[in-house]
Every structure is written in structure tokens, then in C-alpha cells.
Amino acid sequence: MPDSKLPLVTIFTPTYNRASYLPRLHRSLATQERRDLLCWLVVDDGSTDGTEAVVADLALISDFPVRYLRGRGRGKHDAFNLAIEATETELFFCVDSDDLLAEGALPAIERIWKGIRGEEELG
């Protein structure tokens, strides 16, 4: 059974030298209803543009958990593997650094997940 203290979903963002894109994505997360449902995990694949500092600054102003992992410089597929290993939430999905999370996404995800959680076809 999932830990009820954890958010429902980890939103994973793989990044490499995309620090300038992260504040915009963060704003789309910060304006979501039900931010209690999310954890944002940024996996940096060896950036040299100050990505770590940008994520640290965003974490300070966030009312939801923000985690940063330094990748091994092996590409997006490896960043996915690291993120999956580090994820403790029930759900996990990727939102790239140049994308936004649509308004109302988190309540919709929760509603749909409650409706299908435990279905045999999902296991």
C-alpha cells in the first residue's frame, strides 16, 4: 500500500543545459490546483549552465517538494533510469524542460487514477 504521506505523483524533468527553461516549467507547476499531489524531480545530465543553482532557488520558493539529482552524463535514457530508481510515489511521468503542465492536470490525474487503481490489467 502506498505511503499516504507521500505525494501521489513524481513529475520528472530530465535536463541538460536548459536552466533558462526551468523557471517557466516551475511556474506551470506552481499554479496547479492540488500541488500537494506532486513532487518535482529534476535530473541534470551534467549541465554547465548553473542548472543546479536554478533548481535550488526554485526549491526555496516552492510549496511542493523539489528534488535535484546530478546525472551521470549518459543521456536522457539514463536520466529516466535514475529518476525511476529515486521515485517513491505511486505515479511517475515526464514533463520535459520546454513543456508545461496543463491547467487542472493534477486533479484530473488523481480522479482518473482513483478510478483505475488496482485494476488487474494495470499490473
Backbone as ProteinMPNN parsed JSONL, in Angstrom:
{"seq_chain_A": "MPDSKLPLVTIFTPTYNRASYLPRLHRSLATQERRDLLCWLVVDDGSTDGTEAVVADLALISDFPVRYLRGRGRGKHDAFNLAIEATETELFFCVDSDDLLAEGALPAIERIWKGIRGEEELG", "coords_chain_A": {"N_chain_A": [[0.842, -1.185, 0.0], [0.537, 2.256, -0.775], [2.475, 4.924, 0.692], [0.767, 7.19, 2.537], [1.699, 9.68, 3.2], [3.306, 10.547, 1.236], [3.48, 12.468, -1.818], [1.209, 11.966, -4.602], [2.191, 11.808, -7.211], [5.226, 11.821, -9.048], [6.7, 14.247, -10.894], [8.841, 14.221, -13.407], [11.699, 15.759, -14.705], [13.999, 15.61, -17.129], [17.136, 17.093, -17.837], [19.526, 19.052, -19.633], [21.711, 21.536, -19.749], [19.599, 23.457, -19.771], [18.766, 25.418, -18.065], [17.541, 27.933, -18.253], [14.962, 27.372, -19.054], [13.672, 26.144, -16.961], [12.467, 27.799, -14.845], [10.036, 28.647, -16.063], [8.651, 26.231, -16.483], [8.468, 25.493, -13.798], [6.744, 27.525, -12.878], [4.399, 26.719, -14.15], [3.866, 24.429, -12.742], [3.613, 25.452, -10.172], [1.247, 26.869, -10.288], [-0.711, 25.027, -10.334], [-3.714, 23.447, -9.209], [-4.049, 21.575, -6.228], [-1.345, 21.036, -5.469], [-0.298, 19.537, -3.498], [-0.272, 17.005, -4.386], [1.987, 16.531, -5.852], [5.471, 15.938, -6.558], [8.397, 17.367, -7.7], [10.94, 16.25, -9.68], [14.073, 16.852, -10.787], [16.415, 15.778, -13.026], [19.619, 16.26, -13.78], [21.742, 16.071, -16.429], [24.508, 16.617, -16.378], [24.884, 19.37, -16.767], [26.308, 22.602, -17.553], [25.474, 25.11, -17.101], [24.551, 26.28, -14.772], [22.341, 24.961, -13.799], [21.876, 23.446, -11.438], [21.943, 25.405, -9.392], [19.784, 27.016, -10.173], [17.64, 25.239, -9.841], [17.857, 24.836, -7.094], [17.222, 27.415, -6.161], [14.56, 27.579, -7.062], [13.438, 25.565, -5.538], [13.465, 26.729, -3.032], [11.376, 28.567, -3.128], [9.161, 27.088, -3.537], [6.025, 25.495, -2.778], [5.774, 22.842, -2.829], [7.436, 19.665, -2.9], [10.723, 19.745, -4.246], [13.148, 18.085, -5.955], [16.574, 17.446, -6.732], [18.756, 15.746, -8.818], [21.981, 14.823, -9.748], [22.916, 13.703, -12.811], [24.653, 11.089, -14.656], [25.791, 11.849, -16.998], [25.104, 10.368, -19.216], [23.035, 10.538, -20.968], [19.5, 10.966, -21.895], [18.018, 8.604, -21.53], [19.37, 7.344, -19.437], [18.983, 9.22, -17.443], [16.236, 8.901, -17.077], [16.235, 6.309, -15.964], [17.628, 6.77, -13.526], [15.821, 8.529, -12.315], [13.524, 6.941, -12.038], [14.497, 5.021, -10.245], [14.799, 6.662, -8.027], [12.275, 7.451, -7.37], [9.484, 7.508, -5.219], [6.806, 7.735, -5.209], [3.404, 6.817, -6.137], [2.753, 7.284, -8.815], [4.399, 8.309, -11.834], [5.662, 10.532, -14.154], [6.969, 12.087, -17.13], [7.799, 15.445, -17.747], [9.113, 17.436, -20.001], [11.766, 19.925, -20.033], [11.12, 22.077, -21.681], [8.409, 22.056, -21.8], [5.032, 22.472, -20.496], [2.863, 21.952, -17.7], [-0.457, 21.207, -18.111], [-3.221, 23.268, -17.153], [-5.154, 22.243, -14.41], [-4.322, 19.631, -14.496], [-3.331, 17.969, -12.364], [-5.57, 17.423, -10.515], [-7.123, 16.021, -12.37], [-5.514, 13.818, -12.996], [-5.435, 12.589, -10.481], [-8.179, 11.952, -10.137], [-8.664, 10.182, -12.309], [-6.8, 8.171, -11.721], [-7.755, 7.218, -9.247], [-10.019, 5.99, -10.174], [-9.065, 3.816, -11.636], [-7.112, 2.528, -10.218], [-5.666, -0.403, -8.997], [-6.79, -2.11, -10.847], [-6.631, -5.171, -12.543], [-5.547, -5.345, -15.155], [-3.639, -3.399, -15.18], [-1.51, -4.286, -13.726]], "CA_chain_A": [[0.0, 0.0, 0.0], [1.344, 3.461, -0.846], [2.628, 5.764, 1.871], [-0.167, 8.306, 2.378], [2.399, 10.932, 3.445], [3.98, 10.925, 0.001], [2.612, 12.942, -2.89], [0.738, 10.913, -5.496], [2.903, 11.732, -8.486], [6.504, 12.47, -9.302], [6.868, 14.826, -12.22], [10.269, 14.111, -13.677], [12.208, 16.577, -15.799], [15.408, 15.428, -17.485], [17.624, 18.353, -18.385], [20.943, 19.258, -19.929], [21.92, 22.933, -20.156], [18.299, 24.071, -20.034], [18.417, 26.159, -16.841], [16.66, 29.068, -18.54], [13.606, 26.881, -19.27], [13.108, 25.561, -15.74], [11.522, 28.667, -14.12], [8.735, 28.637, -16.742], [8.02, 24.966, -16.129], [8.141, 25.581, -12.378], [5.532, 28.357, -12.74], [3.227, 25.927, -14.536], [3.605, 23.512, -11.621], [3.229, 26.252, -9.002], [-0.113, 27.379, -10.447], [-1.627, 23.892, -10.329], [-4.504, 23.103, -8.037], [-3.653, 20.31, -5.599], [0.106, 20.853, -5.509], [0.039, 18.516, -2.513], [-0.19, 15.718, -5.087], [3.169, 16.407, -6.705], [6.882, 16.132, -6.244], [9.115, 17.629, -8.953], [12.283, 15.675, -9.667], [14.884, 17.295, -11.909], [17.656, 15.024, -13.179], [20.524, 17.062, -14.59], [22.693, 15.151, -17.055], [25.852, 17.182, -16.475], [24.823, 20.745, -17.263], [27.351, 23.556, -17.17], [24.832, 26.424, -17.186], [24.001, 26.69, -13.487], [21.059, 24.29, -13.565], [21.732, 23.062, -10.034], [21.616, 26.608, -8.615], [18.425, 27.429, -10.54], [16.715, 24.315, -9.176], [17.927, 25.126, -5.655], [16.449, 28.641, -5.944], [13.142, 27.253, -7.242], [13.033, 24.756, -4.38], [13.26, 27.635, -1.896], [10.12, 29.295, -3.238], [8.094, 26.125, -3.843], [5.225, 24.923, -1.703], [5.746, 21.41, -3.103], [8.817, 19.182, -2.88], [11.551, 19.813, -5.446], [14.374, 17.309, -5.758], [17.576, 17.563, -7.787], [19.757, 14.69, -8.898], [23.001, 15.001, -10.784], [23.033, 12.508, -13.631], [25.984, 10.542, -14.929], [26.239, 12.294, -18.304], [24.923, 9.254, -20.151], [21.883, 10.772, -21.83], [18.146, 11.023, -21.351], [17.589, 7.267, -21.087], [19.958, 7.09, -18.122], [18.281, 10.12, -16.513], [14.978, 8.217, -16.763], [16.525, 5.205, -15.035], [17.928, 7.352, -12.212], [14.579, 9.09, -11.761], [12.661, 5.83, -11.628], [15.093, 4.458, -9.025], [14.653, 7.613, -6.916], [10.863, 7.783, -7.177], [8.779, 6.776, -4.164], [5.378, 7.977, -5.362], [2.662, 5.815, -6.914], [2.77, 7.613, -10.231], [5.619, 8.93, -12.336], [5.66, 10.854, -15.574], [7.96, 13.053, -17.581], [7.464, 16.716, -18.376], [10.397, 17.98, -20.426], [12.043, 21.28, -19.565], [10.499, 23.076, -22.541], [6.969, 21.83, -21.776], [4.282, 22.966, -19.349], [1.797, 21.07, -17.238], [-1.736, 21.846, -18.402], [-4.056, 23.674, -16.029], [-6.082, 21.205, -13.968], [-3.785, 18.29, -14.742], [-3.188, 17.143, -11.156], [-6.847, 16.852, -10.093], [-7.564, 15.043, -13.372], [-4.704, 12.612, -12.79], [-5.913, 11.943, -9.259], [-9.506, 11.398, -10.386], [-8.537, 9.018, -13.197], [-6.078, 7.121, -11.006], [-8.67, 6.621, -8.264], [-10.958, 5.156, -10.897], [-8.47, 2.608, -12.233], [-6.142, 1.931, -9.3], [-5.944, -1.777, -8.588], [-7.3, -2.948, -11.933], [-5.688, -6.234, -12.891], [-4.882, -5.082, -16.418], [-2.546, -2.471, -14.951], [-0.432, -4.956, -13.016]], "C_chain_A": [[0.885, 1.245, 0.0], [1.384, 4.21, 0.48], [1.767, 7.008, 1.687], [0.487, 9.659, 2.649], [3.113, 11.435, 2.193], [2.989, 11.561, -0.963], [2.214, 11.77, -3.788], [1.656, 10.719, -6.694], [4.244, 12.459, -8.452], [6.484, 12.964, -10.736], [8.365, 14.955, -12.422], [10.638, 14.976, -14.874], [13.682, 16.265, -16.014], [15.91, 16.729, -18.114], [19.121, 18.291, -18.642], [21.075, 20.659, -20.518], [20.612, 23.615, -20.584], [17.824, 24.881, -18.83], [17.427, 27.276, -17.113], [15.21, 28.644, -18.753], [12.912, 26.484, -17.959], [12.179, 26.499, -14.956], [10.128, 28.683, -14.759], [7.973, 27.356, -16.423], [7.598, 24.992, -14.662], [6.875, 26.406, -12.156], [4.29, 27.562, -13.121], [2.873, 24.91, -13.462], [3.05, 24.285, -10.424], [1.811, 26.803, -9.101], [-1.15, 26.256, -10.486], [-2.468, 23.88, -9.058], [-3.937, 21.791, -7.505], [-2.154, 20.03, -5.738], [0.574, 19.841, -4.475], [0.19, 17.14, -3.16], [1.14, 15.503, -5.799], [4.485, 16.576, -5.979], [7.563, 16.347, -7.595], [10.541, 17.131, -8.804], [13.006, 16.084, -10.939], [16.167, 16.464, -11.905], [18.491, 15.746, -14.231], [21.631, 16.151, -15.125], [24.058, 15.785, -17.307], [25.908, 18.598, -17.013], [25.975, 21.591, -16.753], [26.799, 24.981, -17.13], [24.195, 26.884, -15.877], [22.664, 26.064, -13.157], [20.858, 23.962, -12.091], [21.327, 24.26, -9.169], [20.195, 27.091, -8.917], [17.409, 26.54, -9.831], [16.705, 24.576, -7.671], [17.113, 26.379, -5.328], [14.952, 28.376, -6.075], [12.611, 26.443, -6.057], [12.724, 25.647, -3.173], [11.911, 28.344, -1.94], [8.919, 28.371, -3.471], [7.324, 25.71, -2.604], [4.942, 23.449, -1.978], [7.202, 20.947, -3.143], [9.486, 19.285, -4.252], [12.839, 19.073, -5.126], [15.27, 17.464, -6.978], [18.512, 16.371, -7.693], [20.725, 15.033, -10.012], [23.139, 13.681, -11.514], [24.481, 12.133, -13.886], [26.501, 10.931, -16.314], [26.097, 11.228, -19.377], [23.672, 9.399, -21.006], [20.548, 10.643, -21.124], [17.671, 9.666, -20.842], [18.14, 6.939, -19.708], [19.315, 7.981, -17.062], [16.94, 9.512, -16.113], [15.218, 7.113, -15.744], [16.83, 5.721, -13.633], [16.654, 7.87, -11.54], [13.657, 7.989, -11.266], [13.181, 5.201, -10.336], [14.843, 5.35, -7.815], [13.206, 7.919, -6.566], [10.22, 6.879, -6.138], [7.272, 6.92, -4.278], [4.731, 6.866, -6.19], [2.798, 6.033, -8.408], [4.007, 8.414, -10.585], [5.376, 9.291, -13.791], [6.611, 11.996, -15.865], [7.289, 14.29, -18.159], [8.813, 17.352, -18.711], [10.527, 19.456, -20.057], [11.389, 22.358, -20.423], [8.981, 22.898, -22.66], [6.352, 22.479, -20.542], [3.278, 21.912, -18.942], [0.48, 21.821, -17.409], [-2.492, 22.175, -17.123], [-5.035, 22.542, -15.695], [-5.572, 19.79, -14.125], [-3.763, 17.427, -13.483], [-4.516, 16.61, -10.626], [-7.365, 15.801, -11.083], [-6.803, 13.733, -13.219], [-5.196, 11.855, -11.565], [-7.258, 11.257, -9.49], [-9.432, 10.127, -11.247], [-7.852, 7.871, -12.471], [-6.96, 6.442, -9.961], [-9.645, 5.668, -8.942], [-10.373, 3.853, -11.436], [-7.476, 1.904, -11.321], [-6.583, 0.512, -8.922], [-6.521, -2.66, -9.685], [-6.238, -3.95, -12.374], [-4.911, -5.949, -14.17], [-3.676, -4.15, -16.264], [-1.331, -3.134, -14.329], [0.393, -5.747, -13.873]], "O_chain_A": [[1.888, 1.281, 0.712], [0.452, 4.139, 1.281], [2.011, 7.798, 0.775], [-0.114, 10.693, 2.355], [3.478, 12.608, 2.105], [1.801, 11.241, -0.939], [2.826, 10.703, -3.73], [1.872, 9.592, -7.14], [4.37, 13.554, -7.905], [6.278, 12.191, -11.672], [9.054, 15.69, -11.715], [9.984, 14.934, -15.916], [14.52, 16.612, -15.183], [15.173, 17.388, -18.847], [19.867, 17.582, -17.966], [20.617, 20.933, -21.627], [20.546, 24.262, -21.629], [16.622, 25.015, -18.601], [16.556, 27.542, -16.284], [14.31, 29.476, -18.642], [11.684, 26.495, -17.882], [11.169, 26.025, -14.436], [9.131, 28.729, -14.037], [6.779, 27.398, -16.125], [6.495, 24.562, -14.323], [6.027, 26.037, -11.343], [3.242, 27.708, -12.491], [1.702, 24.568, -13.292], [2.13, 23.823, -9.749], [1.23, 27.169, -8.08], [-2.341, 26.518, -10.654], [-2.002, 24.25, -7.981], [-3.402, 20.99, -8.271], [-1.751, 18.919, -6.084], [1.696, 19.341, -4.551], [0.722, 16.217, -2.543], [1.4, 14.409, -6.3], [4.592, 17.249, -4.953], [7.328, 15.586, -8.533], [11.261, 17.551, -7.898], [12.602, 15.707, -12.039], [16.907, 16.444, -10.921], [18.12, 15.828, -15.402], [22.367, 15.537, -14.352], [24.691, 15.52, -18.329], [26.888, 18.98, -17.652], [26.538, 21.344, -15.687], [27.563, 25.946, -17.126], [23.372, 27.8, -15.887], [21.927, 26.584, -12.319], [19.772, 24.181, -11.554], [20.458, 24.133, -8.306], [19.484, 27.526, -8.011], [16.425, 27.036, -9.283], [15.645, 24.539, -7.046], [16.393, 26.406, -4.331], [14.161, 28.893, -5.286], [11.47, 26.624, -5.632], [11.825, 25.347, -2.388], [11.361, 28.687, -0.893], [7.787, 28.841, -3.588], [7.89, 25.587, -1.518], [3.997, 22.875, -1.436], [8.101, 21.75, -3.392], [8.89, 18.955, -5.278], [13.531, 19.388, -4.158], [14.794, 17.595, -8.106], [18.998, 16.033, -6.614], [20.325, 15.478, -11.088], [23.445, 12.656, -10.905], [25.407, 12.779, -13.394], [27.524, 10.414, -16.762], [26.873, 11.188, -20.332], [23.294, 8.458, -21.704], [20.461, 10.274, -19.953], [16.988, 9.596, -19.821], [17.451, 6.321, -18.897], [19.123, 7.558, -15.922], [16.544, 9.593, -14.95], [14.479, 6.998, -14.766], [16.337, 5.163, -12.652], [16.445, 7.669, -10.344], [13.074, 8.101, -10.187], [12.4, 4.886, -9.437], [14.692, 4.852, -6.699], [12.941, 8.581, -5.563], [10.382, 5.659, -6.163], [6.533, 6.291, -3.521], [5.413, 6.083, -6.85], [2.941, 5.08, -9.175], [4.583, 9.106, -9.745], [4.934, 8.453, -14.576], [7.0, 12.759, -14.981], [6.347, 14.201, -18.946], [9.559, 17.756, -17.819], [9.536, 20.14, -19.803], [11.129, 23.454, -19.928], [8.344, 23.513, -23.515], [7.059, 22.97, -19.661], [2.886, 21.072, -19.753], [0.323, 22.936, -16.912], [-2.409, 21.446, -16.134], [-5.66, 21.963, -16.583], [-6.32, 18.837, -13.906], [-4.145, 16.257, -13.538], [-4.59, 15.424, -10.306], [-7.974, 14.811, -10.679], [-7.394, 12.656, -13.304], [-5.354, 10.634, -11.6], [-7.451, 10.111, -9.084], [-10.07, 9.122, -10.936], [-8.275, 6.721, -12.591], [-6.915, 5.221, -9.81], [-10.049, 4.662, -8.36], [-11.107, 2.892, -11.666], [-7.041, 0.793, -11.625], [-7.74, 0.281, -8.573], [-6.722, -3.855, -9.464], [-5.074, -3.591, -12.553], [-3.729, -6.281, -14.257], [-2.796, -4.121, -17.124], [-0.229, -2.59, -14.401], [1.347, -6.372, -13.408]]}, "name": "protein", "num_of_chains": 1, "seq": "MPDSKLPLVTIFTPTYNRASYLPRLHRSLATQERRDLLCWLVVDDGSTDGTEAVVADLALISDFPVRYLRGRGRGKHDAFNLAIEATETELFFCVDSDDLLAEGALPAIERIWKGIRGEEELG"}
